[in-house]
Amino acid sequence: MTPGAVVGHVGLCGDGPGSCVVTRLFVGPSGRRRGVAARLLDTVRGYAQRHGLTLTLEVAALGDGAAVALYERTGWVRTGSRTAQWKTPDGAPVLLHDYRLRDDVRPG
């Protein structure tokens, strides 16, 4: 990674009073497998804690499962699954997993 380069991003979107959804977590190839995604998630956890917000997350079950493994490893608990209202470009249905942050997880 080049010092000072942007290698990823994450967003929060309001989801009603006292609640936010983690959105658009992305890490570019140069930042992968270096703890960048976990640090981004830790940043939003800290923000939520400081502002008294509950975090939720929606994950599309696509690809090799690396995203699901990351979330579960960093303290997220699956609360349910459902079929998305949208499909893949080839028309296949997409399974969405809903997550919440475990109560005992605090920002590092």
Helices and strands as residue ranges (DSSP letters): E 8-14, E 19-27, G 29-31, H 36-50, E 54-60, H 66-73, E 76-87, E 93-101
